[in-house]
Amino acid sequence: MSWLHRYDEIDRPTVRGAIGAIGSRGILPMLGLLTVNLVIGFIITHPGDGWRWEDSVNKALQSGRTPLMDALTRGASAIGSAPGNIGGCILFMAVVSWITRRWWVALLPGLALSLEAIVHAVTSTIVNRDRPAVEHLDAAQPTASFPSGHVGATLAQLLILILLTQHLPQRAKAIIAGASLAFVAFLGFSRLYLGMHHGSDVTVGIVNGIVCAALAWNYLPRRPAARRAL
């Protein structure tokens, strides 16, 4: 379980040390994730001709739309939007800073979100995949369909929340993890239901969220094993 509790085994870094660690242990490996996103995106939009067969899922969901589900999915999408994630991240970082008094731990949500946002923005701009050929119920987005930034950004932050609450009692941990993952699942469904993303967009968004959370969580090295034993 040392991986989960690794921030009990990390010395206070200097600001310069933290910046260097973000570069070498966060941004550099993130470039690998970005490359994978671009490769998948080009496979979809060029040899795959946009994978228009995926629209059938969105069309099936469109045929079952109801006013109640429209409202619920729009609400989830608003929470998972860029303003929702940025506002939530600022609050998250403030709470972590207040509770832990460790600025290097409070950086975790912001780092996870930033890494995911870079991957999403660059990939979306370069790949420029069309959104599903159905009525779009969400507000117009400045980015393209691939990958899902809503899902990736939200999952990245919620995984950090799950990791930071591993010291809580078992029931509390289970509630936080269950509620977090259930929301991400509903958010992914919402993006399909609203006609804003294809299934592959959401799937890659999930991968991005997981990887960016892992990179953020491991951005600082633990103290040497000999010193941990003291």
C-alpha positions, -999 to 999 in steps of 0.1 A, spaced: 0 0 0 31 23 0 21 36 -35 -12 48 -21 4 65 9 36 77 -9 31 113 3 39 102 39 73 92 24 82 124 6 104 152 20 94 188 15 107 198 -19 121 232 -29 101 251 -55 129 246 -80 130 209 -72 92 206 -76 93 224 -110 121 201 -121 102 170 -110 71 182 -129 91 186 -160 109 152 -159 83 131 -142 52 148 -155 55 167 -187 81 144 -205 60 112 -200 29 132 -209 44 137 -243 43 100 -248 6 100 -240 1 129 -264 18 109 -291 -5 79 -285 -35 102 -287 -24 116 -320 -17 82 -335 -52 69 -325 -68 101 -337 -52 100 -371 -61 63 -375 -98 72 -368 -99 102 -391 -78 91 -420 -77 53 -427 -108 50 -406 -127 78 -424 -139 92 -391 -154 59 -379 -189 71 -388 -203 38 -378 -200 50 -342 -228 74 -349 -253 46 -346 -248 46 -308 -255 83 -306 -286 79 -328 -299 51 -307 -295 73 -276 -311 102 -294 -342 82 -301 -347 76 -264 -342 111 -252 -366 125 -225 -369 159 -208 -357 145 -175 -327 127 -190 -319 158 -210 -317 179 -178 -297 153 -159 -271 148 -186 -268 186 -192 -262 190 -155 -235 164 -154 -219 179 -185 -218 213 -170 -200 200 -139 -175 182 -162 -170 212 -184 -138 234 -185 -153 260 -161 -166 233 -138 -133 215 -137 -112 246 -132 -135 259 -104 -136 225 -88 -98 222 -90 -92 256 -74 -115 246 -45 -99 211 -43 -64 225 -41 -75 250 -14 -90 223 7 -60 200 4 -36 229 13 -57 238 43 -59 202 56 -24 190 49 -4 223 51 17 208 23 18 229 -9 35 201 -28 5 179 -21 -20 206 -29 -5 208 -64 -17 173 -72 -52 182 -86 -39 211 -106 -11 191 -121 -34 162 -130 -58 186 -146 -31 206 -164 -15 175 -179 -48 162 -192 -58 197 -206 -26 199 -226 -31 164 -241 -67 171 -249 -62 206 -263 -33 196 -286 -49 164 -298 -83 180 -304 -68 208 -324 -46 187 -346 -69 157 -351 -100 179 -355 -125 150 -355 -161 159 -363 -187 154 -336 -215 128 -341 -240 134 -368 -269 139 -345 -285 169 -328 -261 183 -302 -278 192 -269 -248 208 -252 -235 242 -259 -210 246 -288 -175 237 -277 -143 254 -290 -126 220 -294 -133 190 -316 -148 156 -307 -116 135 -300 -109 129 -272 -134 137 -245 -119 165 -223 -149 164 -200 -143 128 -191 -105 130 -190 -103 161 -168 -130 150 -144 -116 115 -140 -80 128 -135 -91 149 -105 -114 124 -90 -87 97 -90 -65 121 -71 -93 126 -46 -96 88 -42 -59 84 -37 -57 112 -11 -85 98 10 -70 63 15 -63 71 52 -101 74 58 -122 46 73 -131 18 49 -167 28 45 -158 65 38 -132 54 12 -157 31 -5 -184 59 -6 -160 84 -21 -146 60 -47 -180 46 -56 -196 80 -60 -166 94 -80 -165 65 -104 -203 65 -108 -203 101 -117 -175 96 -143 -195 68 -158 -227 89 -160 -206 118 -174 -193 95 -202 -229 84 -209 -240 120 -209 -215 130 -235 -228 102 -258 -264 110 -250 -260 147 -257 -244 139 -291 -211 156 -283 -188 125 -284 -184 91 -299 -177 60 -278 -140 60 -288 -137 97 -277 -149 88 -243 -127 57 -241 -96 76 -248 -107 103 -224 -108 77 -197 -73 65 -205 -61 101 -205 -76 107 -171 -60 76 -156 -26 83 -170 -25 120 -161 -37 112 -125 -9 86 -122 17 110 -136 6 137 -112 5 113 -82 41 102 -89 56 136 -98 78 137 -67 102 108 -58 99 92 -24 128 96 0 154 67 -3 144 34 13 172 37 39 158 70 52 122 57 50 132 30 75 144 56 101 
